[in-house]
Amino acid sequence: MADDDTLRSISSLDEEEHELRRKEGRGEATDADRARIAELEVLLDQCWDLLRQRRARRAAGLDPDEAQARDASTVEHYQQ
């Protein structure tokens, strides 16, 4: 996935997450909405991780297309 594609995915997922959070803020969210928010958080972390990998590979003179999305358990357990 190219950087532009990844950024478009991030934008779309972020927009969906914000809408669900607004719904939650109004007290209208369902259990399914809350589950989707959790799913979106993981998907966003994976997309950001992929974008960082691509940029790092490019900066190191390597092929950014060799970057691969990491599984959820990996990106969710990074130390801050």
Secondary structure, DSSP 8 states (H G I E B T S, - for coil): --HHHHHHHHHHHHHHHHHHHHHHHTT---HHHHHHHHHHHHHHHHHHHHHHHHHHHHHTTS-GGG-----HHHHTT---
